[in-house]
């Protein structure tokens, strides 16, 4: 799976390593279809806040 980090994520100083670790521990993602035909589907990860 390819993971792309947006400009907003970097602006808020979210580290790639920490984001990937959170995604790995969150469980199965929910697929959100793209709003238009030009964008990719999105995966939403929801996990417990420990």
C-alpha positions as CSV (number, residue, x, y, z in Angstrom):
1,X,0.0,0.0,0.0
2,X,1.3,3.4,-0.9
3,X,1.0,6.1,1.8
4,X,1.2,9.8,0.9
5,X,1.5,12.5,3.5
6,X,-0.2,15.8,2.7
7,X,1.2,19.2,3.2
8,X,-1.2,19.7,6.1
9,X,0.3,16.7,8.0
10,X,3.7,18.1,7.6
11,X,2.6,21.5,8.6
12,X,1.2,20.1,11.9
13,X,4.5,18.3,12.4
14,X,3.1,14.8,12.4
15,X,6.1,12.5,12.0
16,X,5.8,9.8,9.3
17,X,7.1,7.1,11.6
18,X,4.6,7.9,14.3
19,X,1.7,8.1,11.8
20,X,2.7,4.7,10.3
21,X,2.9,3.1,13.7
22,X,-0.6,4.5,14.6
23,X,-2.0,3.1,11.4
24,X,-0.4,-0.3,12.0
25,X,-2.0,-0.4,15.5
26,X,-5.4,1.0,14.6
27,X,-6.9,-2.2,13.0
28,X,-8.7,-2.5,9.7
29,X,-9.3,0.8,7.9
30,X,-12.7,1.9,6.4
31,X,-12.6,2.7,2.7
32,X,-14.1,6.1,1.8
33,X,-14.7,6.4,-2.0
34,X,-13.3,9.4,-3.8
35,X,-15.7,12.3,-4.3
36,X,-14.8,12.6,-7.9
37,X,-13.3,10.4,-10.6
38,X,-9.8,12.0,-10.4
39,X,-8.9,11.3,-6.8
40,X,-8.0,8.1,-5.1
41,X,-10.2,6.3,-2.5
42,X,-9.2,7.1,1.1
43,X,-8.6,4.8,4.0
44,X,-9.8,6.0,7.4
45,X,-8.1,4.5,10.4
46,X,-9.9,4.6,13.8
47,X,-8.2,3.3,16.9
48,X,-8.2,3.5,20.6
49,X,-6.4,6.5,22.1
50,X,-4.0,5.0,24.6
